[in-house]
């Protein structure tokens, strides 16, 4: 540490972050840690320290980087060491720790060098012309690709494998990186399979800007594979703890006192390119408790900017349930139907989008206004159900003052007393499992729970996610496909809940513990829809791939039916008719592409079944395949 401080000039360091001016033997600036008009932040070269007489913050170069970039001590030291060219030797407590440190270092090297390799291919290789054309079609030029280090993974896997071999990366290291996998699990002699082929590569970085994973965007239509695929989790990449673009956004989040959480990574990029630099996105997963804890280090306020469809509304509620317990205030940006940040920024511009942010609604205002608009509160019984939901969600809030404000909002919308709400919240906090709507009708017999609607293919995928580690990991990478399917097929939120929690299929306790947390309606659906699977086991990976193809076929069939129903509506303009006919033709081509016909049926293939084995009670343990 001493060597790092000796090699760092604090004036040069701080002036690389903020504007400083000489004041006698010292340097002076407006403090970056609080708002002020008259400079009270001083840097003293002789002692290599800084001090702000306004807010009291002070220290050495490491202290400044820690405070300014909101980094842990060790990360701040590493960043300064890299800047100063000082090699840090980290002593390990044992050989295993030393090996782990070296392995992580190699994974970081692979991702850093692969990013440069993919980027050079995108910018210069003739075979990447269609990738460059795709970026142009989205309104992105060379400068944007440079800023985000976008790249292209060739469709010929040999190009990447030859490059990796020339860089002295071993097959084991490539598999550990997640960019490559074995053709047969647990069989190193089976050969290597490059996970991403002919895809646009988006680097995913950690909080200090190191590349730790990739999101890969499909460039040619293939319904057997997700439009977006993320790297699997590795020793350096835990998707529940990573935000896309946080390394770029954290300073703006601190300045704006709010984070803008978008649904997709491209949305976050578009926001940054339009000057809205507090935008971030999750990385192929829903918002988690770890995400909330990370955000709390930077801000107390989060703006949610998700699609205006059903899946987007469900994602808003899921995010709230993770953010509220950490004391984060949640507001919702209302996007016009059919728009996302990318399309809205391109059509309306940054100023109009900033106005949407300024008009973002408090979570409960948003939730209850949507409910009222859809007629959910027309009867006393419906208001009682909504009230029960709100009580449960208000009880999650850890900020007392913020909760008091939201209580008044809910009481006004649902025509009830804030006193009653406070009483029920106190009871809910003491006994979270008790349902408020049931207590309102305590003298009545509660009707049995109604199973959640669950399509057979989705039920099958749920079964696979709970019984096969391979299938679970594969399905976790299909975020975009499942997001699209949610518009057309019942039960996707339950599958996403399973994938988000990711209980270990090899652990009976983990699976049963997760099942116990599900609402009764979800448990009933799983029990009913998977009863036909009791007594069989499956080749998890093969079954997951086949079932996902069936799901894609079902989605296309339902899209086709919806479009054809629109064509039958009277009074369609010629332009609209041609648009719909084009969509019918496109869907027909996609169905042919995945080997389906108009008489598509969603029966699960018998070839996925292997020897008999009980599943329902988990007695014999789920089989890892």
GUFI-155928 format. One record per residue (C-alpha): x, y, z; residue in one letter. Coordinates in steps of 0.2 Angstrom, whole numbers, padded with zeros to 4 digits, m for minus. Layout:
BEGIN
(rec (X,Y,Z),A) ...
END
This chain:
BEGIN
(rec (0000,0000,0000),X) (rec (0014,0012,0004),X) (rec (0022,0009,m0013),X) (rec (0005,0013,m0021),X) (rec (0004,0030,m0011),X) (rec (0022,0034,m0015),X) (rec (0019,0031,m0034),X) (rec (0003,0042,m0034),X) (rec (0003,0061,m0035),X) (rec (m0013,0066,m0026),X) (rec (m0015,0082,m0036),X) (rec (m0013,0073,m0053),X) (rec (m0025,0060,m0047),X) (rec (m0039,0072,m0041),X) (rec (m0037,0083,m0056),X) (rec (m0041,0068,m0067),X) (rec (m0058,0068,m0058),X) (rec (m0062,0086,m0055),X) (rec (m0056,0103,m0060),X) (rec (m0043,0110,m0047),X) (rec (m0035,0127,m0046),X) (rec (m0019,0132,m0037),X) (rec (m0021,0142,m0021),X) (rec (m0003,0147,m0015),X) (rec (0005,0131,m0009),X) (rec (m0011,0121,m0010),X) (rec (m0024,0117,m0023),X) (rec (m0043,0121,m0022),X) (rec (m0059,0115,m0029),X) (rec (m0078,0113,m0027),X) (rec (m0080,0098,m0016),X) (rec (m0086,0083,m0026),X) (rec (m0094,0075,m0011),X) (rec (m0107,0089,m0007),X) (rec (m0114,0104,m0017),X) (rec (m0106,0120,m0014),X) (rec (m0104,0137,m0023),X) (rec (m0088,0143,m0014),X) (rec (m0073,0130,m0015),X) (rec (m0069,0123,0002),X) (rec (m0060,0107,m0004),X) (rec (m0041,0108,m0002),X) (rec (m0027,0097,m0008),X) (rec (m0010,0099,0000),X) (rec (0004,0092,m0010),X) (rec (0017,0092,0004),X) (rec (0007,0079,0014),X) (rec (m0002,0071,m0001),X) (rec (m0019,0073,0008),X) (rec (m0035,0082,0004),X) (rec (m0048,0090,0016),X) (rec (m0065,0098,0014),X) (rec (m0069,0111,0027),X) (rec (m0087,0111,0021),X) (rec (m0092,0092,0024),X) (rec (m0077,0086,0033),X) (rec (m0071,0073,0022),X) (rec (m0053,0070,0020),X) (rec (m0038,0058,0018),X) (rec (m0025,0051,0006),X) (rec (m0026,0046,m0012),X) (rec (m0034,0029,m0008),X) (rec (m0047,0038,0003),X) (rec (m0052,0049,m0012),X) (rec (m0054,0035,m0024),X) (rec (m0064,0025,m0011),X) (rec (m0076,0039,m0008),X) (rec (m0077,0046,m0026),X) (rec (m0080,0029,m0034),X) (rec (m0089,0021,m0019),X) (rec (m0076,0006,m0020),X) (rec (m0071,m0006,m0006),X) (rec (m0053,m0002,0001),X) (rec (m0045,m0017,m0009),X) (rec (m0052,m0012,m0026),X) (rec (m0047,0006,m0023),X) (rec (m0029,0000,m0020),X) (rec (m0029,m0011,m0035),X) (rec (m0036,0003,m0046),X) (rec (m0022,0015,m0040),X) (rec (m0009,0002,m0042),X) (rec (m0014,m0001,m0060),X) (rec (m0014,0017,m0063),X) (rec (0004,0019,m0056),X) (rec (0011,0003,m0063),X) (rec (0014,m0005,m0047),X) (rec (0013,m0024,m0046),X) (rec (0003,m0029,m0030),X) (rec (0008,m0046,m0023),X) (rec (m0007,m0053,m0013),X) (rec (m0001,m0066,m0001),X) (rec (m0013,m0081,0000),X) (rec (m0016,m0090,0016),X) (rec (m0015,m0107,0008),X) (rec (m0011,m0115,m0009),X) (rec (m0029,m0117,m0013),X) (rec (m0032,m0098,m0010),X) (rec (m0017,m0094,m0021),X) (rec (m0023,m0106,m0035),X) (rec (m0040,m0097,m0034),X) (rec (m0033,m0080,m0036),X) (rec (m0022,m0085,m0051),X) (rec (m0037,m0093,m0059),X) (rec (m0048,m0078,m0057),X) (rec (m0034,m0067,m0064),X) (rec (m0033,m0079,m0079),X) (rec (m0052,m0077,m0081),X) (rec (m0050,m0058,m0081),X) (rec (m0036,m0059,m0094),X) (rec (m0047,m0070,m0106),X) (rec (m0062,m0058,m0105),X) (rec (m0051,m0042,m0107),X) (rec (m0041,m0049,m0122),X) (rec (m0057,m0058,m0130),X) (rec (m0066,m0041,m0129),X) (rec (m0052,m0033,m0139),X) (rec (m0052,m0048,m0151),X) (rec (m0071,m0047,m0154),X) (rec (m0070,m0028,m0156),X) (rec (m0057,m0029,m0169),X) (rec (m0067,m0042,m0179),X) (rec (m0082,m0031,m0178),X) (rec (m0073,m0016,m0184),X) (rec (m0062,m0023,m0198),X) (rec (m0067,m0041,m0203),X) (rec (m0076,m0042,m0220),X) (rec (m0086,m0056,m0213),X) (rec (m0094,m0045,m0200),X) (rec (m0102,m0034,m0212),X) (rec (m0120,m0040,m0207),X) (rec (m0116,m0036,m0189),X) (rec (m0110,m0018,m0194),X) (rec (m0126,m0017,m0204),X) (rec (m0137,m0022,m0189),X) (rec (m0129,m0008,m0179),X) (rec (m0132,0005,m0192),X) (rec (m0150,m0001,m0193),X) (rec (m0152,0003,m0175),X) (rec (m0145,0020,m0177),X) (rec (m0128,0016,m0170),X) (rec (m0111,0021,m0178),X) (rec (m0093,0017,m0176),X) (rec (m0090,0029,m0161),X) (rec (m0104,0020,m0151),X) (rec (m0096,0003,m0155),X) (rec (m0079,0010,m0149),X) (rec (m0086,0018,m0133),X) (rec (m0095,0001,m0128),X) (rec (m0081,m0010,m0135),X) (rec (m0094,m0020,m0145),X) (rec (m0088,m0035,m0154),X) (rec (m0093,m0049,m0166),X) (rec (m0090,m0068,m0162),X) (rec (m0088,m0077,m0179),X) (rec (m0099,m0090,m0185),X) (rec (m0084,m0101,m0188),X) (rec (m0079,m0107,m0170),X) (rec (m0062,m0111,m0176),X) (rec (m0057,m0093,m0177),X) (rec (m0060,m0090,m0159),X) (rec (m0052,m0107,m0153),X) (rec (m0036,m0103,m0164),X) (rec (m0035,m0086,m0157),X) (rec (m0036,m0093,m0139),X) (rec (m0023,m0106,m0142),X) (rec (m0011,m0093,m0149),X) (rec (m0014,m0083,m0133),X) (rec (m0009,m0098,m0123),X) (rec (m0027,m0100,m0115),X) (rec (m0030,m0118,m0110),X) (rec (m0046,m0127,m0114),X) (rec (m0050,m0128,m0096),X) (rec (m0048,m0110,m0094),X) (rec (m0060,m0107,m0109),X) (rec (m0073,m0118,m0101),X) (rec (m0071,m0109,m0084),X) (rec (m0074,m0093,m0093),X) (rec (m0091,m0098,m0099),X) (rec (m0087,m0093,m0117),X) (rec (m0084,m0111,m0122),X) (rec (m0091,m0127,m0115),X) (rec (m0088,m0146,m0117),X) (rec (m0097,m0154,m0130),X) (rec (m0101,m0168,m0117),X) (rec (m0102,m0163,m0099),X) (rec (m0089,m0170,m0088),X) (rec (m0079,m0177,m0103),X) (rec (m0064,m0166,m0107),X) (rec (m0060,m0178,m0122),X) (rec (m0077,m0173,m0131),X) (rec (m0070,m0157,m0138),X) (rec (m0075,m0139,m0136),X) (rec (m0091,m0130,m0141),X) (rec (m0090,m0111,m0143),X) (rec (m0106,m0105,m0134),X) (rec (m0109,m0089,m0145),X) (rec (m0108,m0090,m0164),X) (rec (m0111,m0076,m0176),X) (rec (m0117,m0064,m0163),X) (rec (m0115,m0046,m0158),X) (rec (m0105,m0046,m0141),X) (rec (m0109,m0034,m0127),X) (rec (m0096,m0034,m0114),X) (rec (m0103,m0035,m0096),X) (rec (m0091,m0026,m0084),X) (rec (m0090,m0025,m0065),X) (rec (m0091,m0010,m0054),X) (rec (m0073,m0005,m0058),X) (rec (m0074,m0008,m0077),X) (rec (m0066,m0025,m0079),X) (rec (m0075,m0036,m0092),X) (rec (m0082,m0051,m0083),X) (rec (m0095,m0058,m0095),X) (rec (m0104,m0055,m0111),X) (rec (m0121,m0053,m0118),X) (rec (m0123,m0060,m0136),X) (rec (m0136,m0054,m0148),X) (rec (m0142,m0065,m0162),X) (rec (m0139,m0058,m0179),X) (rec (m0149,m0071,m0189),X) (rec (m0166,m0077,m0185),X) (rec (m0165,m0094,m0176),X) (rec (m0180,m0098,m0165),X) (rec (m0171,m0113,m0157),X) (rec (m0159,m0101,m0149),X) (rec (m0163,m0085,m0138),X) (rec (m0161,m0068,m0146),X) (rec (m0150,m0063,m0132),X) (rec (m0139,m0076,m0123),X) (rec (m0128,m0071,m0107),X) (rec (m0113,m0079,m0101),X) (rec (m0116,m0092,m0088),X) (rec (m0111,m0089,m0070),X) (rec (m0092,m0091,m0067),X) (rec (m0080,m0087,m0053),X) (rec (m0080,m0069,m0058),X) (rec (m0098,m0067,m0064),X) (rec (m0113,m0068,m0053),X) (rec (m0127,m0061,m0062),X) (rec (m0138,m0058,m0047),X) (rec (m0124,m0045,m0041),X) (rec (m0120,m0037,m0058),X) (rec (m0128,m0022,m0066),X) (rec (m0124,m0018,m0084),X) (rec (m0116,m0001,m0086),X) (rec (m0115,0003,m0067),X) (rec (m0096,0006,m0070),X) (rec (m0101,0021,m0081),X) (rec (m0117,0026,m0072),X) (rec (m0112,0026,m0054),X) (rec (m0105,0044,m0054),X) (rec (m0121,0051,m0062),X) (rec (m0132,0040,m0050),X) (rec (m0123,0049,m0036),X) (rec (m0125,0066,m0044),X) (rec (m0143,0063,m0049),X) (rec (m0147,0055,m0032),X) (rec (m0157,0041,m0042),X) (rec (m0153,0026,m0053),X) (rec (m0163,0023,m0069),X) (rec (m0166,0004,m0070),X) (rec (m0170,m0002,m0088),X) (rec (m0176,m0018,m0093),X) (rec (m0163,m0022,m0107),X) (rec (m0145,m0018,m0109),X) (rec (m0148,m0010,m0126),X) (rec (m0160,0002,m0117),X) (rec (m0147,0007,m0105),X) (rec (m0134,0010,m0119),X) (rec (m0147,0021,m0128),X) (rec (m0150,0031,m0113),X) (rec (m0131,0034,m0111),X) (rec (m0129,0038,m0129),X) (rec (m0143,0052,m0127),X) (rec (m0134,0059,m0111),X) (rec (m0145,0050,m0098),X) (rec (m0130,0043,m0089),X) (rec (m0138,0036,m0073),X) (rec (m0146,0021,m0083),X) (rec (m0141,0003,m0079),X) (rec (m0149,m0014,m0082),X) (rec (m0149,m0031,m0074),X) (rec (m0139,m0045,m0083),X) (rec (m0151,m0058,m0089),X) (rec (m0161,m0059,m0073),X) (rec (m0174,m0051,m0063),X) (rec (m0169,m0038,m0049),X) (rec (m0162,m0047,m0034),X) (rec (m0159,m0043,m0015),X) (rec (m0141,m0042,m0019),X) (rec (m0144,m0029,m0033),X) (rec (m0154,m0019,m0021),X) (rec (m0140,m0019,m0008),X) (rec (m0128,m0014,m0022),X) (rec (m0139,0001,m0027),X) (rec (m0141,0007,m0009),X) (rec (m0122,0011,m0009),X) (rec (m0125,0024,m0022),X) (rec (m0143,0031,m0020),X) (rec (m0159,0030,m0010),X) (rec (m0170,0031,m0026),X) (rec (m0173,0020,m0041),X) (rec (m0183,0024,m0056),X) (rec (m0190,0008,m0065),X) (rec (m0191,0010,m0084),X) (rec (m0199,m0006,m0090),X) (rec (m0210,m0011,m0105),X) (rec (m0228,m0006,m0103),X) (rec (m0234,m0024,m0107),X) (rec (m0240,m0037,m0094),X) (rec (m0222,m0044,m0092),X) (rec (m0216,m0027,m0088),X) (rec (m0229,m0023,m0075),X) (rec (m0225,m0040,m0066),X) (rec (m0206,m0035,m0067),X) (rec (m0210,m0018,m0058),X) (rec (m0219,m0027,m0044),X) (rec (m0205,m0040,m0042),X) (rec (m0191,m0026,m0042),X) (rec (m0201,m0017,m0029),X) (rec (m0201,m0032,m0018),X) (rec (m0182,m0033,m0018),X) (rec (m0179,m0014,m0017),X) (rec (m0191,m0008,m0004),X) (rec (m0183,m0019,0011),X) (rec (m0167,m0010,0008),X) (rec (m0175,0007,0011),X) (rec (m0175,0012,m0008),X) (rec (m0188,0023,m0014),X) (rec (m0196,0016,m0030),X) (rec (m0204,0027,m0044),X) (rec (m0210,0020,m0061),X) (rec (m0208,0028,m0077),X) (rec (m0223,0026,m0088),X) (rec (m0218,0022,m0106),X) (rec (m0231,0024,m0120),X) (rec (m0238,0007,m0125),X) (rec (m0227,m0001,m0138),X) (rec (m0212,0010,m0134),X) (rec (m0196,0006,m0124),X) (rec (m0182,0019,m0120),X) (rec (m0173,0014,m0137),X) (rec (m0188,0018,m0148),X) (rec (m0194,0033,m0138),X) (rec (m0177,0041,m0138),X) (rec (m0176,0039,m0157),X) (rec (m0193,0045,m0160),X) (rec (m0196,0059,m0147),X) (rec (m0178,0064,m0141),X) (rec (m0169,0065,m0125),X) (rec (m0178,0080,m0118),X) (rec (m0195,0071,m0120),X) (rec (m0188,0056,m0111),X) (rec (m0181,0067,m0097),X) (rec (m0199,0073,m0095),X) (rec (m0205,0055,m0093),X) (rec (m0192,0053,m0079),X) (rec (m0197,0069,m0071),X) (rec (m0215,0063,m0071),X) (rec (m0211,0046,m0064),X) (rec (m0225,0040,m0052),X) (rec (m0223,0033,m0034),X) (rec (m0224,0014,m0035),X) (rec (m0241,0014,m0026),X) (rec (m0249,0028,m0037),X) (rec (m0243,0018,m0052),X) (rec (m0250,0001,m0046),X) (rec (m0267,0008,m0040),X) (rec (m0270,0019,m0055),X) (rec (m0267,0004,m0066),X) (rec (m0279,m0006,m0056),X) (rec (m0292,0007,m0056),X) (rec (m0290,0009,m0075),X) (rec (m0293,m0010,m0078),X) (rec (m0308,m0010,m0066),X) (rec (m0300,m0020,m0052),X) (rec (m0308,m0010,m0039),X) (rec (m0326,m0009,m0044),X) (rec (m0332,m0020,m0030),X) (rec (m0329,m0020,m0011),X) (rec (m0322,m0038,m0013),X) (rec (m0309,m0033,m0026),X) (rec (m0304,m0018,m0016),X) (rec (m0301,m0029,m0001),X) (rec (m0290,m0040,m0012),X) (rec (m0280,m0025,m0018),X) (rec (m0279,m0019,0000),X) (rec (m0272,m0035,0006),X) (rec (m0258,m0034,m0008),X) (rec (m0254,m0017,m0003),X) (rec (m0253,m0021,0015),X) (rec (m0240,m0035,0012),X) (rec (m0230,m0023,0000),X) (rec (m0231,m0008,0012),X) (rec (m0224,m0020,0026),X) (rec (m0209,m0023,0016),X) (rec (m0203,m0004,0017),X) (rec (m0189,m0001,0029),X) (rec (m0190,0018,0028),X) (rec (m0203,0023,0041),X) (rec (m0206,0041,0034),X) (rec (m0208,0035,0016),X) (rec (m0220,0021,0022),X) (rec (m0231,0034,0031),X) (rec (m0232,0044,0014),X) (rec (m0237,0028,0005),X) (rec (m0250,0023,0017),X) (rec (m0259,0040,0014),X) (rec (m0258,0036,m0005),X) (rec (m0265,0019,m0003),X) (rec (m0279,0024,0009),X) (rec (m0285,0038,m0003),X) (rec (m0285,0026,m0018),X) (rec (m0294,0012,m0009),X) (rec (m0306,0023,0001),X) (rec (m0300,0016,0018),X) (rec (m0293,0023,0034),X) (rec (m0274,0026,0036),X) (rec (m0277,0020,0054),X) (rec (m0283,0003,0048),X) (rec (m0269,0002,0036),X) (rec (m0256,0005,0050),X) (rec (m0264,m0008,0061),X) (rec (m0264,m0021,0047),X) (rec (m0246,m0017,0042),X) (rec (m0240,m0020,0060),X) (rec (m0249,m0037,0060),X) (rec (m0242,m0041,0043),X) (rec (m0224,m0037,0049),X) (rec (m0227,m0048,0065),X) (rec (m0235,m0062,0055),X) (rec (m0230,m0060,0036),X) (rec (m0239,m0076,0031),X) (rec (m0256,m0070,0037),X) (rec (m0267,m0064,0022),X) (rec (m0276,m0047,0025),X) (rec (m0290,m0051,0013),X) (rec (m0294,m0067,0023),X) (rec (m0294,m0057,0039),X) (rec (m0307,m0045,0032),X) (rec (m0319,m0060,0029),X) (rec (m0314,m0071,0044),X) (rec (m0332,m0075,0047),X) (rec (m0333,m0083,0030),X) (rec (m0326,m0099,0024),X) (rec (m0311,m0096,0013),X) (rec (m0313,m0103,m0005),X) (rec (m0300,m0116,m0010),X) (rec (m0285,m0108,m0020),X) (rec (m0287,m0108,m0039),X) (rec (m0272,m0115,m0047),X) (rec (m0261,m0103,m0057),X) (rec (m0264,m0105,m0076),X) (rec (m0249,m0115,m0082),X) (rec (m0246,m0121,m0100),X) (rec (m0241,m0139,m0101),X) (rec (m0224,m0134,m0110),X) (rec (m0220,m0121,m0096),X) (rec (m0225,m0134,m0083),X) (rec (m0213,m0146,m0091),X) (rec (m0199,m0133,m0091),X) (rec (m0203,m0129,m0073),X) (rec (m0200,m0148,m0069),X) (rec (m0184,m0148,m0079),X) (rec (m0178,m0132,m0070),X) (rec (m0181,m0141,m0053),X) (rec (m0174,m0158,m0058),X) (rec (m0159,m0155,m0069),X) (rec (m0144,m0143,m0066),X) (rec (m0140,m0143,m0084),X) (rec (m0157,m0138,m0089),X) (rec (m0158,m0125,m0076),X) (rec (m0142,m0117,m0082),X) (rec (m0148,m0118,m0100),X) (rec (m0165,m0110,m0096),X) (rec (m0157,m0096,m0086),X) (rec (m0148,m0090,m0102),X) (rec (m0165,m0089,m0112),X) (rec (m0171,m0073,m0104),X) (rec (m0176,m0065,m0120),X) (rec (m0185,m0080,m0126),X) (rec (m0195,m0082,m0110),X) (rec (m0199,m0063,m0109),X) (rec (m0206,m0064,m0127),X) (rec (m0216,m0080,m0123),X) (rec (m0224,m0072,m0108),X) (rec (m0235,m0062,m0119),X) (rec (m0243,m0077,m0127),X) (rec (m0241,m0092,m0115),X) (rec (m0247,m0095,m0097),X) (rec (m0236,m0098,m0082),X) (rec (m0220,m0089,m0088),X) (rec (m0218,m0079,m0071),X) (rec (m0218,m0095,m0061),X) (rec (m0204,m0102,m0072),X) (rec (m0195,m0086,m0070),X) (rec (m0197,m0087,m0051),X) (rec (m0189,m0104,m0051),X) (rec (m0175,m0098,m0062),X) (rec (m0172,m0082,m0052),X) (rec (m0171,m0092,m0036),X) (rec (m0161,m0107,m0044),X) (rec (m0163,m0120,m0031),X) (rec (m0150,m0133,m0032),X) (rec (m0158,m0148,m0041),X) (rec (m0146,m0160,m0032),X) (rec (m0152,m0154,m0015),X) (rec (m0168,m0161,m0009),X) (rec (m0169,m0148,0005),X) (rec (m0165,m0133,m0007),X) (rec (m0179,m0139,m0019),X) (rec (m0192,m0142,m0006),X) (rec (m0187,m0126,0004),X) (rec (m0190,m0116,m0012),X) (rec (m0207,m0125,m0016),X) (rec (m0213,m0120,0002),X) (rec (m0210,m0102,m0002),X) (rec (m0222,m0102,m0017),X) (rec (m0240,m0096,m0016),X) (rec (m0253,m0110,m0014),X) (rec (m0259,m0107,m0032),X) (rec (m0242,m0110,m0039),X) (rec (m0239,m0126,m0029),X) (rec (m0256,m0132,m0035),X) (rec (m0252,m0129,m0053),X) (rec (m0235,m0138,m0052),X) (rec (m0243,m0153,m0043),X) (rec (m0257,m0154,m0056),X) (rec (m0248,m0150,m0072),X) (rec (m0233,m0161,m0068),X) (rec (m0243,m0176,m0062),X) (rec (m0241,m0185,m0079),X) (rec (m0222,m0183,m0077),X) (rec (m0222,m0193,m0060),X) (rec (m0212,m0209,m0062),X) (rec (m0201,m0203,m0077),X) (rec (m0184,m0195,m0078),X) (rec (m0177,m0185,m0092),X) (rec (m0161,m0181,m0101),X) (rec (m0162,m0163,m0094),X) (rec (m0152,m0154,m0108),X) (rec (m0160,m0162,m0123),X) (rec (m0177,m0161,m0115),X) (rec (m0175,m0142,m0111),X) (rec (m0169,m0138,m0129),X) (rec (m0183,m0148,m0137),X) (rec (m0196,m0140,m0125),X) (rec (m0190,m0123,m0129),X) (rec (m0192,m0126,m0147),X) (rec (m0210,m0132,m0144),X) (rec (m0213,m0116,m0134),X) (rec (m0206,m0105,m0148),X) (rec (m0218,m0115,m0160),X) (rec (m0233,m0112,m0148),X) (rec (m0229,m0093,m0147),X) (rec (m0228,m0092,m0166),X) (rec (m0245,m0101,m0168),X) (rec (m0253,m0090,m0156),X) (rec (m0246,m0075,m0164),X) (rec (m0252,m0081,m0181),X) (rec (m0270,m0084,m0174),X) (rec (m0270,m0066,m0167),X) (rec (m0264,m0058,m0183),X) (rec (m0277,m0068,m0193),X) (rec (m0290,m0063,m0181),X) (rec (m0285,m0044,m0184),X) (rec (m0286,m0047,m0203),X) (rec (m0305,m0052,m0201),X) (rec (m0309,m0035,m0193),X) (rec (m0319,m0024,m0204),X) (rec (m0313,m0007,m0210),X) (rec (m0294,m0011,m0210),X) (rec (m0284,0001,m0221),X) (rec (m0274,m0006,m0236),X) (rec (m0258,m0001,m0227),X) (rec (m0263,m0011,m0211),X) (rec (m0269,m0026,m0221),X) (rec (m0252,m0027,m0230),X) (rec (m0243,m0025,m0214),X) (rec (m0253,m0039,m0206),X) (rec (m0251,m0050,m0222),X) (rec (m0232,m0048,m0221),X) (rec (m0232,m0053,m0203),X) (rec (m0242,m0069,m0207),X) (rec (m0229,m0073,m0220),X) (rec (m0215,m0070,m0208),X) (rec (m0222,m0081,m0195),X) (rec (m0225,m0094,m0208),X) (rec (m0207,m0094,m0212),X) (rec (m0202,m0094,m0194),X) (rec (m0213,m0110,m0191),X) (rec (m0205,m0118,m0206),X) (rec (m0188,m0114,m0199),X) (rec (m0191,m0123,m0183),X) (rec (m0199,m0138,m0192),X) (rec (m0217,m0134,m0187),X) (rec (m0233,m0134,m0197),X) (rec (m0249,m0126,m0196),X) (rec (m0256,m0141,m0187),X) (rec (m0242,m0139,m0173),X) (rec (m0246,m0148,m0157),X) (rec (m0237,m0145,m0141),X) (rec (m0235,m0164,m0136),X) (rec (m0219,m0166,m0127),X) (rec (m0208,m0179,m0137),X) (rec (m0207,m0196,m0129),X) (rec (m0189,m0197,m0134),X) (rec (m0185,m0186,m0120),X) (rec (m0190,m0199,m0107),X) (rec (m0178,m0211,m0100),X) (rec (m0180,m0224,m0086),X) (rec (m0194,m0222,m0073),X) (rec (m0190,m0213,m0058),X) (rec (m0202,m0204,m0045),X) (rec (m0202,m0185,m0046),X) (rec (m0217,m0179,m0036),X) (rec (m0211,m0181,m0018),X) (rec (m0192,m0179,m0022),X) (rec (m0188,m0195,m0012),X) (rec (m0175,m0202,m0023),X) (rec (m0168,m0185,m0027),X) (rec (m0168,m0177,m0044),X) (rec (m0156,m0183,m0057),X) (rec (m0142,m0172,m0063),X) (rec (m0140,m0175,m0081),X) 
END
